[in-house]
Amino acid sequence: MKPPVLLLCVLLFCQSWAFEFVIDGEWESQLSGSLDQYHQSGRHRRNILTSEEEEDFEAIQGNDITVKSYKMESRITSRFVHTTVKSSVVNSGSSAQSIGFNVQIPKRAFINNFTMNVNGITFVGSVKEKAVARNLYAQARARGKAAGIVRTNSQAMETFKTEVHVPPGSKVEFELHYQEMLQRKLGFYQHTLHIQPGRLVPLLQVDVYIYEPKGIKSVSASNTLGEQFAELTRITHTKDKAHLVFKPTLQQQRKCENCTDSAVDGTLTITYDVERESNAGELQVSDGHFIHFFAPSDLSPLSKNIVFVIDVSGSMWGLKMKQTVEAMKAILDDLSMDDYFSVIDFNHNVRCWSEDLMPATSIQVDEAKKYIQNIKPNGGTNINEALLRAVQMLVKASSRGVLDPRSVSMIILFSDGDPTVGEIKLSTIQKNVKRVMREEFSLFSLGIGFDVDFDFLERISLDNRGVAQRIFANHDTSEQLKEFYSQVSAPLLRSITIHFPDSDVSDVTQNRFDKFFRGSELVVAGKVQPTDLTTLQSYITASAANMNLNIQTDTDIGELDSVLNTQQHSFPGFARQMWAYITVNQLLAERALAPSAIKKRKITQRIVALAVEHQFVTPLTAMLVESQDQEIAERLIADSPKDSKHGCCSATLLNGQTLEHVVYQPPPWILPTSAPNEVKKGDQESIIPGQITPGQIIPGHISSVDNDPHFIIHLPKTNMDICFNIDSKPGHILNLISDTGKGITINGQLVGAKKMKNNKINTYFGTISIYSRTDAVQVIVGTNRIDLMEGRNNHSFSWGATTELMLKGMKITIVKEQQVTVTTDDGISVMVLLHRAWKKHPVQVDFLGFYMPNDNKYSSQVHGLIGQFTQEPQVKVYDVHKGADPKKKEAVMEVKGNKLAVTRGWQKDYRIDKKQGSDVYCWFVHNNGKGFIDGSYTNYILPELDSFLPSL
């Protein structure tokens, strides 16, 4: 008997000629009892793929029938997919016959509606508790009338099947709906549709509509339909929308010119990724629910500590072992020099290539590959001892201080069977491993073939912060193993928490994650509380290679809904359904790990309530399909498996962690103050050097350089501001601060305007670098991104989110589209201000400003265009008189033994108002600061962004 995953029953209270159904399967109650009893009851109850189940698949089954149409449509909105499959069929034969409707759906999808119209009688589905299905099933069996919906095993799909017996001339219309959330793997989302009508169809059409609010970065399609269909798939693509259509004509469907058989038999896969503005991810709000997608990039991977645990029992003999060895060689070659590893192989005994974790040097990797090559499968399977030995190896290395505290430790288990030696009770093995595993370790399990108890591997992995994946024993087993390893080979973050203000949200899904791997995505969803707020904020904390991250982002609560209302092919209810989809899957994972019957019962009640509300056919609910005609009492029941094979999300949490809101608090000097009254530019006759006038900005003891580029040097002893410009060339790197005593240098690289103005190219700082030689850390602030470099670790952040980072002795704070503040442990703080120009402006470009307080603690060796003035020179201004411009007084300045002609004017402080700026009145030194700065400005031009200033 084949094990069903879905069941469809019918009760016929009248017109019994219309349907004849056959049930094929078992109910959950028939599989009740403990896990170990189920295991011992025989492998015939397992999901074993038999040759009978590998027979040719046809979407529409029946002899002498006419398929009028077959349509598939998927609407993808923000990674959530709603798929509809429709078919219209006529019994064109002379006698009654059965017509089958089969659809291959992803294992992770939830069916949420099924409609069937037979000769004008419409059956509409609604999800109910499973108890309803049991009662109706019993009644249907008593009447001898039943129908089956069965899922069979395949690599990524399961099969929905139903069958209806109709008289000649009958018209039957089928319509199936299912929903799923796309998971990002190796940098892409994939959506696959199986197109196997089994016969020629006058109207065969597939449409996939994608809408991603932040934009679609790339989109492509592939298929296994054959070369004759290669040019028939068309994709249209705009910034945020894509549409794929596949619509072969009747002639194009034929295997040959005069054939009556269809050549359409295969899959159509659409692959895409989205634009990401920042490492804060994408926060969306719609229909009273929020979704936060988090997939940072441009981060250096964390080092790994891996113990590979390989089943080498007799059942692995032959192709399985050969492909596992091939995969392992490639995986070992992929290890980096910073990784540690070892290999354990087990049958009835457990052996170690090395009793200790070894660094992944080329010599050690070659030795391990030789060891694996010589493995000869034989004997039984002692999973319990092998896993305990692997945990012991990680604990030993951690206790000895061998492992980097920020590294990621994991066990990867390869097995094709069940335990036969040592401890064989699955629940005991699970408890044994859980007892010794540390919170920072993870277990990933790869179940090879269908002879392995995949449910057990899934539970033990989820229980230990990992996942399980089935590997299909065929010619590409090696590629499947390598692909899985690629998904976990580059951990970028650990201990991630995505938090929201408690008063603004409720019913939040899992928001604490043990690890984040490159190319994947973390998703958190919840409900938005009804308040007067117009903006929702999120706060992210995480640990990266050699630094801690605090990231803040926000979104307009009503913006997305207004946009969705204008999108013809979007799915407006996506956020509500996605939240329910994630929540139900996480609850199913929790239920599988429930420690008691009471806990399991409470979780079950929550799952049933959510599934009924959101119309999901889950392992605990069933779909009641009833006729809309009250005079006709036919009913059908669609049911799903007792255990979830498509759970999306682990319910594992990081224990004992708390989080406070990440609120950026700028240093006091960042925000200037102003006097109460405003001063006009024409009312400056009474300005006296060193005196603060009404309305003048009090700089907060700062020096700065901004605009094209204008320097403001504040001299705190005389409370005076001195200004000068530097007219250099685009590409030149100017030194602002060079302190060999503290080992820090700050340089800025100039960019030019788009074209000349008044026969001159204005220059601005386009890049500013803060480099600490002591910490070997460099922060490079550009107008497009902020790069952090520390040894071989390079991290990149956009201006799109507020982020706080701790990297060795530096604290780096990025305020979204505003500024970057860098503070060192030894008392140095600077701020880089971002100026955005209109992209279509004919002259202006984006540029940066630089600000620093005068109480920074530099050494006596500090120099640079700004740094030299931390040791304040004596300045005397006298002979103040009217100048050529009546608005600007002129005077003589004595400084550094020079007498300079200076002009009283003003420059701009942009800390409060980046568009207009605030006036700072100062004495202006002409000729690139000549006489005020040491030497010539050309002495401050350096070759590299991390260069120090030579002695002048």
N, C-alpha and C positions, 0 to 999 in steps of 0.2 A: 504494500500500500504506500503510495507516495504521500509524503507529509505536506499538507496544504498550509498555506500561510493566510489565505483568505477563503471564506466560504460564502456562498450565495444560495439561499433557500427560497422556495416559493410556496405559498399556500393558495390553493385554488378552491374557492367556494362556489364558483359557477363557471360556465364555459370551459370545462376541463379539457376540451379538445385543443385549446389554444397552446398549451405548453406541456412539455414533458422534460423533466430535468433529472440529472443524475448527480448525486453528491460524491465527492472524492476527498476524504480526509478525516481528521480527528479533531476533537475539541480539546481545549486546554485542560478540562477536568480529566480527560483520559490520559493526560501526561502529568497529572499531579503527583505529589510525593517529593522526596528530597532529591537533590542534584545527584547524589551518589547512587540512589536507587534507579534514577533515570539512566545514569551512565551504565549501570550493570544490567539494565533490562535488554540491552542488545543494540547493536549499531544500526539495525534496520529503521530505527526511529530518527536517525541523524539526517541532516541535509546532505546526503551523498549524491553526487551527480552521476546518474546512470546513463548508459547509452540510449535507453528508452527516452530519457528526457532531452537528449541531444538531437532528437529528430528535427527535421526542417520546420521552421516556425512560419506560420501564416497568420496575418492579422485577421483575415476573414476566412472562415472555414465552412465548407458545405459543397455539395455536388449540384450542378445545374442551377447555380444562382447567378444573379447579376449584381455586381457592385456598382452602384450609380456614382458614388463619391467617397473619397477618403481624404479627410483634412486633419492636419495637425497645426496647432497654433500655440506658441509660447510667448508670454509677455514677461519680460525680465525688467523689474524695477528695483534699482539698488540691490542687486544680487539675489532678489527673491523672485522665484519663477512660479507662474501660474500657467499650467499646460492644459489644453483642451484637445481631445481626440474625438472626431466625429466620423461616422460612416453611415451611409444609406444603402440598404441591401434589399433585393427583391428575390423571392423564391419563384424563379421562372420555370421550375419543373412542373410535372403533371401530378405530383403526389406530395403529401406532407413530408417535411424533412427538418433536420436540425441545422441551425445556422449558428456558428460560433463567432464571437468577437473577442479578440485577444490583443492585449497591449503590453509591451515591455516598458516597465517604468523603473526609474532609479531606486535602488534599495533604500535610499534615505528619504524618499518622497512619501508624503501622506496623501492617500486618496481622500478627496473631500466632496465628491459628488459623482453619482452615476445615474443617468437617465436613459430610459428605453421606451420607445414608442412602437407598439405592435398593432398595425391595422387601426390606428387612431386612438388606441388606449395608451396613455402616457403614465409611466411609472417614474416618480421623482424621489430622490434619496434624501434621507436625513439621518444623522448620527445619533444613536441611542446607546444606553448601557448594554453590555454584553448579555445580561440576564434576559433581556427581551429577545435577543437572537436565539438563546438556548431554548426558550419556550416555543418560539415559532419553528425552530429547527425540529424539535420533537414532534410538533403537530404535522409538519411537512413530511417527516419520515413516516409517520403513521398513515398518511394518505398516499404514500409512495411517490410523492412529488418533491423533487429538490433540484437545486442547481449548484454547481461548484465554480468558485473563483479560486484558482490555484496559482501560487508563485513557485516557479522553479528556479533552481540555482544557475547563475551565470556569473561572469566576472564582476559586473557592476550593476546588473539589471535583474529584475524579477518580473514575472509574467502574470498579468491579470487575465483571467479566462472566464467567460460565461457562454452559455449555450441556450438557445430557445428553439422549440419545435413548433413550426408554423405550417398551416395548410398552403396549397399552391396559390400563387398570385399574391401572397402576403408581402407587405412592405414593412421592413423593420429598420428603425433608426436608433443607433447607439451613440451615447455621448458620455465620455469619461473625463473627469477633472482631477488633477493632482497638483500638489504644491510642494516646493522644496526650497531650501536656501543653498546657494552655490558656495562651495568652499574654495578658498584660494590655495592652490598648490603650485609650488615652484614658480610663483610670480604670475599665475594666470587663473582665470575662472573658465570652466568648461561646462557646456550644456550639450548633452547627447540625446538625439532622438533616433529610435529604431523605425525604419521605414521598410516594412515587409508586407505589402498588401496581399501577396500570394497570387495575384491575377491582374489582368489589365483593368484600369479604372479610367473612365472617361474624364473625371475631374479628380486629379490627384494633386494636392497642393500642401506645401509646408511653409509656414511663416514664423519667423522669430523676430520679435520686436524687443529692442533693448533701450532702456532709458536710464542713464546714470547722471544725476544732477551735477556732479563736479566735472563731468567730461569723460569721454572714452579715449584712452591712450592708444589702444590698438585693438583691432578686431580682424579675425580671419575665420575661414571655414575649411573643414576637411571632410572627406567621406570615404566609405568603403564600398561604394556602390559600383565602382568600376570606371574605366576611362571614358566610356561613352557618356557619362553624366558629369564629367569634370567641368565642363563649361556651362552647365545648366544652373549652377548655384550663383545667384547674384546678391551682392551686398551693397547697399547704399549706406553712407556713413557721414554724419555731421558731427559737430563738436560733442554733443551729449546724447545723440540718438543713432541707432543703427537698425537696419531692417534687412534680414536675410529672407530670400524667397527661393523655393525650389518647386517648379511647376512643369514637369515634363508632359508633353502631349502624348496622346495614345500611341502614336507611331514611335515616339522616342522611348517609350516604355518597353517596346518589344525586344526580345532577345535577338531576333534577326528580322529582316524586312517583312517576311511573311509569317513570322512565328505568332502563335497565339499565347505563348507564355510570357510572363513579365520578367524583365531583367532587374527590376527595382527590388533589391534585397540587400540591405546593409544599414549602416548608420550614417547619420549626418551630425557632425560635431562643430559647434561654434565656440571659439576660444577668444577671450578678450581680457583686457585689464583696464583699470580706470586711472585717471589723472589724480595725483595726490599733491595738494598744495604744501603740506607740511608734515613733519613727523608726529604731529598731534593727532593725525587721523581725520576722519570725516564724521561730524556729528550732525544727524538729521532728525527732524521732528515732523511728524505727520499723524493726523487722525488721533491725537491725544497720546501718542506713543513716541519714544525716541529710540534711535539706533546709533551706536557709536562703533565705527569701523576703525581699527587701529592696525596699521601695517607699516611701521617705520622702515626706512632703508638707509643706505649710506652710513651704516654703523659697522665697526669692526667686530668680527665674530668673537664670542667668548671661547676660551680654550675648553676642550672636552676631556673627560675621563670615561672611557668606555670599556666594559667587559662584554665581549661577544660570547654567547653561550650557544653552542651548536649541538643539536641532536644528531648523533652518529649511530643510532640503533639500526638494526637490520632492515627496517622498512625504508631507510634512506638510501639503500643500495641502488646503484644505477644512475639514471638521468637526474634524479633529485640531488644526489650528492655531487655529481659532476657540475651541475649548474650552481649549487651553493658554493662550491670551491671557487668557481670562476667569479662569482659575485664577490666573495670575500676578498679575493686578490685585488679587485678593483677598489673595494671599499678601503682596504688597508693602504693602498696607494694614495687615497684621497686624504688621509690623516695629515694634519699639519705638524710642524716641529714643536708646537706648544702643547700638543695633545699627549695624553698618557693612555695606554691600552693594555689589554691582555686577552687571551683566548682560552676558553674552557670548552672542551668537548666531552660529551657524556653518552653512554649507553647504560648498561647496568653498573658501570663504574664511572667515576668522575676524574678527568685528567686536566691538568693546566699546562699550557705552553710556558707560562711563567707564573710562579706563586705571587709575584708582586707586579703592580702596574709598572710598565716600562715607558720611557719617553719614545715618541714615534719618530725616531731617527731612521734614516734609510737602512742602516744595518739591522736594527731591530725589526723593521717592517719586513725585510727580506727573510730574516730568520722565521718570523711568524708565517709567512707565505709558504716556506718550505715545510713547516710543521703541518699546516692545513692540507697541503698537497698529498701528504703521506697518510692521511686518515683513511681507514678501511672500515666501513659501516658493518656492524654486527651486534647481536645481543639485544637486551631489553632497553627500557627507558626509565631513568631515575631523575625525573625533573626536579623533585624536591631538593635533593642534595646538591644538584648543579646550581640552582638558584641561590641556595643558602651560601654556597662557596663563593659565588659572585659577589653577593652582598658583603661577605666577610672581607673580600679583597679590597672593596671600596672603603670600608670602615677602617681597615688597617692603614691604607694610604692616607686617609684623612687624618687619622690619629697621629701619624708620624709627621704631619705637616708637609707632606710631599705635594699636595694639591693646592693650586691657586684658590684662595677663598672665593673668588668670583667665577671660578670655572663651573662647568655643568657636568654632573656625574650621571651616567645612565648604564643600564643593562639592556642589551638587545638579545632576545631569545629567538632562536630558529628551531622549530619543532614540527614534526609531521604526524605525531601520534599522541596517545595517552600514556600516563605513567603505568608501568608494569612491574617495576622493581622498587624496593624501599617503600616509602609512604605513597600509597596509591589513592587515598581518599582525597578528592579534589578540595573539599572544604577545609580539610586540615592543612593541605599544602598552601592554600590561600592565606590561612591564619598564620602559618609559620613564617611565610615571606613578609607579611604585613608587620609581624612582631619585630623583625630585625631590621627592616628598611628604615633608613633615616629620611627625614622630611626633604632633604636636599637631593635625594636619589630618585630616579625614575626608571620604570620598567616598560620597555616596548617589546611586544610579542608579535612574531610573524608565524602564522599557522599555514604550513605548506600542505596543500591538497585538502580533500574533504573528509579524510579519515581522522582528522584532529578535532578535539572538542573545542570549537572556536568560542563558544559561550564562556567556557572556563578561562581561556586566554584573554578574552575581553574583560571579564570581571577582575582577574588578578592584575591586569594592566591599569584599568581605571582606578583600582584600589591603591595603586602606587604611582599616581601622577603620570601615567603613560597612556598609550593607545595600542590597540591590536589591529592587525590587518591580515586578511586572508590572502595567501599567495597561491596562485593556481598552478598546479603541477603540469606544466606543458613545456613546449619548446622555448618559451621566453621567461621561464622562471627566474633566470639570472637577471634579466632586465627589470623584472618586477622587484626583486630584492634591492637592486642598485637604486631604483627610483624611490623606494621607500627610504633608504638611507639618505638619499639626497635631500629629502624633506626635513630630516633631523640633523643634518651634518653641519649646519651653520647656525647655532643659537646666537641670537643678537642681544637678547635681554633675559633677565631672570627677576623673579619677585615683582611682577607687574600688578598694579592696582589701578583700576579706572573708577573714579569716585565722582559722585554728584551731590549737591546740597540735599540733605535729607528732607528739607521742607518742600523741595521742588519736584521730587520724583517718588515713585513707589514701585513695588513688585519688580525690582531690578534683578536681572538674570546674573549668572556668575560673573563677578567683576574682579576676581583675584586669580591670577594665572601664574603657574610655576615657571614657565619658560615661553619665549617667543622665538620662532625659527624663521630665518630668512625665506621670503617668498610665500609665507602663510599670512593669516589675518586673524586677529582677535575681534570678537563681536560681542558687545554688551547691549542689551535692550531693556526697556522698562516703560512704565506709564508716567506721563507728565501730570503732575497735580494741577487741578484747576485753580489758577491764581491770576493775578493781574500782571505777572511777569511777561515781558516780551522777549526775553533772552534766556536760554538755558546754557549753563556752564558745566564743563567737565574738568577734572583734575587727574593727571596721570603721574604715578611715581613708578620708577623702575631702576634696575641696576644694570648698567652696561659695562663693557670692558674698561676698567679703571676709572669709572665715574658713575655718579648717581644722577638720575634725571627726574625733574619735576616739570611737567608740561601742563599748560592750561589752554583750553580753547572754548569757544562759545558759538552759538548759532541763533538766528532769529526763529522764534517758535512758529510764526505763521507763514514764513516765506515759502517753504516747500509746498504746502497745500495749495497756495495760490498758483504755483507753477504747474502742479500736477493736474489741476482743473483744466488747463489749456492743452494737455498732452493727450492726443487721441488714443494712443495705444499703450499708455502706461497702466499700471495696476494701482489705483488710488488707495486701496486698503492694505497695501503691502506692509506697512509698519506694524499694524495691529496683528496681522497674520504671522509676520516674522517673529514678533515677540512671543506669540503663542507657540510657534514651531520650536523656537529655542527652549522655551520653558518646559514644554512637554518632553522634549528629548532629554533635557537635564534631569527632569523628574524620573524618567524611565531609567536613567543611569543610576540615580540615587536609589530607586526601588530595587535594582539588581544587587545593591550593596547594603540594603537595609539590615541592621543587626538584629531586629526582632519583628515578630508578626504584627505587633501593634503599630510600629513605625511603618512597616510595609503597607498596612491597611490605610493609614492616614495619607500616605503618598498616593496610593491607588485612588482614593477619593478625589484628590486634587487633580490627578491626571484625567479621570473620567469627566469631572466638571468642566475642565478646560477644553477637552476634546469635543464634548457635546456643544459647548458654546461656540467653538471655532470650526466645528464640522470636520474633524480629523478622524479617519479610521485608524485607530491605534491597536496595539495588542490587547487593550482593555475595553475597547468599544466596538460597536458594529454599526453598519449602515442599514437602516430600514428603508426599503424601496417600495413605495406604495402607489397604487393607482389614484389619479386625481378624480376619477369617476367614482362617486360614492356608491353607485349600484354595482360596481365590480370590486370584488374583495381580494384580488390577487395581491400578494405581498412577497417581497424578496428581501433577503438579509445578506448583506455583505459584511464579512468579518475579516480580521487580520491576525497575525501570528501572536502566539503567547509570549514570545521574547522578541525584543526589538533588535533587528539586524541593521537598523538605519539610524541609531542614535547619533546625534550630531556632536554632542558636547559633553565632556566630562564634568561631573559635579564635584570633582576634587577641589578643595579650597586650601589656601595657605593658612595653617593653624596659627592662632595667637597674634595675628597682625592687626594693627589699627592704623587709621590714616586720618591726619588732620588736613583741612583744606589748604591747598597750595595758593597762597595769596601773595602776590609780589609786593614787597615793601621796599621802595627805592631808598638808597642812602639819602640823608637829609640834603646834601649838597646838590642832588639831581634837580630838585624843585626850587627855583629861585623865589624870592618874595618881592613885592613892589610896594612903594609908598602910595598913600591914598589918592593923591591928585595926579592929573595928567599934565605933561609938559608938551608944549608945541615946539617943533623944530625951529621956529623963528624967534622963540623967546629965550635965547641962550646968552644974551649979553651979560647976565648976572652970574653965569656959571663960574665958579672958582675951582681951580684944580684941587682934587681930593675931597670936594664937598659933594654930598648926596643931595640931589635936587628932587623936588616933588615929582612923582611919576617915574623916576629913574629906576631901572632894575637894579636891585642889590644882588650882585653876582653870586653871593654865597661863597666868596673866596674861591673863584674858579678861574682857570685859564682855558682858552678854547681856540679852535681853528675851524672855520665853517665857510660855506659858500665857495668863492672862487679864488684861492682860499684866503680868507681874512683871519689873521691871528689877533687874539685879544689876550694880553698878558696882564694878569692882576698882580699888583705889588702891594701885599698886605700891610707893610710897615707904614707906607705913606697913603694907603687906601686909594691908590691911583691905578688907572687902567691905561696901558700903552698898546697901540694897534699898529700893525704893519701888514702888507700883502707880500706874497711871493708869486712872481710871474715866471713860471718854469714851463716845461714842455710835457705834453701827454706821454705817459710811460715812465717818467722820472719817479724815483722813489726817494722821498724826503724823510729824514730822520726827525722825529718829534721828541722822543725820549731815548737816551742811551745811558744805561747805568751798569757799568761793568762790575761795580761792587755788589749790587743786588742781582746781577745776571739777567736783567730785563731790558729789552729794547722794543720801542714802539715806532713803527714806520708806516707811512702812507704813500700809496701809489696814485699818481694823477691820471685822470681821464680828461679828454677834451670834449668841448661842446660839439654838436652835430655839424655846425658850420661856423665860419667866421662872423664876427659882429664888430663893426667899426674897425675893419682890417686887423682884427685880433681874435685868436682862438682862446676863449676862456677855459681855464682848467679847474678841476674839482678833484677831491679825493674820491676815487671809486673803490679803493681797497685800503683797509687799515689792519695792520698786523700787530698783535701783542705776543711777544715771544719771551718765555722764561727759560733761559739756559739751565737754571738750577733744577727746575722740574722737568725739563725737556718737553715742554708743552707749548704749542703755538695755536693761537686763536686768530683766524683770518676772517675778517668781516668784509663781505662784499655786498653789493646792492642786490644780488640775487640769492645769496645763501651765506651761511656762516659755517666755516670748516674748523674742526678741532683736530689737531694732529698731536699724537703722543707716541713716539717710537713708531712701531708698525701699525698702530691703531689709528685709523682715520675715521672721523665721524662728520656727517654733514647734516645741517639743519636749515630749514627754510625760514623766511620771515613770517610764515603763516600761522604761527601759534606762539603763545607765551610759554616759555620753557626755562626751567632752572636746572643747571648742571653743576655737579661737583666733580672736579677732575684734579686729583692730587692736591696741590696747594692753591688751586684756583676755584672760584665760584663764578660761573658764567650765567647771566640771566638775559634771556631774549624776551622782550616785550613785543607782542604781535604788531608788526608793521610800524614799530616806533623806534626802538633803541636796543642796544646791547650794552650791558654793564659787566665789566670784568673786575673782580676783587681778589687780591692775593692775600694769603695768610699773614704776610709780613707788612701789611699796611699800605698797599697801593690800590687805588680804585680809579677806574676811568670809564667813560661812557661814550659810545659811538651812536650817533643819531642818524636815522635814515630819512632821506628826502626823496620823495617820488615826484617825477615830472610826468606831465601828460604824454602818453606814448606817442601821440601824433604831433607833439610840439616840434616846430621846425628847427629849434636851436637847442633847447635844454635837454639834459640827461639826468638820470638818477645819480645822486651823489651822497656822501657821508660827511657828517660833522664830528669833531672830537672835542670832548670836554673832560676836565679833571680838576679836582679841588687842590687848593694850595697847601693842604696839610698832609699830602701824601708823604710817606716816610722813605725817601730815597737816600742813598748813601752820598758821601761827599764827592764821589766820582761821577755824579750824574751830569749829563750834558744833553745837547740837542736843541732844536729850534725853540722848544718850550722848556725842556729840562734844565737848561743853563740858568733859568730865572728862579729856580727853587732856592738858589743862593742869591738873595735879592741884591742887585747893585744899588748904589746910591744914585738917586735921580733928583735933579733940581730943575724946576721949570720957572722961567722968569721972562720979563719983557713981553707980557701978554698985550697984544694990540690987535686992532681990526685988520683983517686980511683982505685979499682981492675979492673973496666971496663974503659979503656982509653977514652971512649966516654963520661963518666959521672964523673964529679968532685964530691968530697965529702967535707963536711964542718961540723962545729958545730953550732947548733942553740940554743940560749937561749930564752925560752918562758915560762911564768907562773912559774918561779922559777926552771925550768928543763933545763938541758943541754942534747940535743939530737943529735945523729949522723944522718945527713941528706945527701941525694944524689941529685945531680942536674940531672934532667931528663925532660921528657915531657909527658904530657897527651893530650887528644884530646878534642877539641871543635867542636861539630857537627852541629853548627847552620847554617853554609853555605853549608858544604858538609857532608851529612849524611853517605855516604859510606866510604870515606877515612878520613874525619875529618881534622881539622887544628891543627897544633902543638901549644900547650901552654906550655912554659918552666916554670918549677917550682922546688922548693925544696921539695923533697919527704920525708915524715915522715913514718918510718917503724912501724910494729907491731900494725896495726889497729889504727894508729894515737895516740898511747899511749904517754902521756906527752904533746901533742898538744891540744887534746880535754880534757874536764873536765871528770875525772873518767875513767871508762872503757866503751868500745862500748856497752857492755852488759847492761849498765844502760839505754841505749836508745831504748831497745826492749820493745814494748808496746803490750797490749792485743788486742786492737781494732783499726780500722782505724781512728776513731774519738776521740781517747784518747789523753789527754794532758800529758806532761812529768811531773812526780813528781819532787819535789825539790831534787837536788843531794847533 
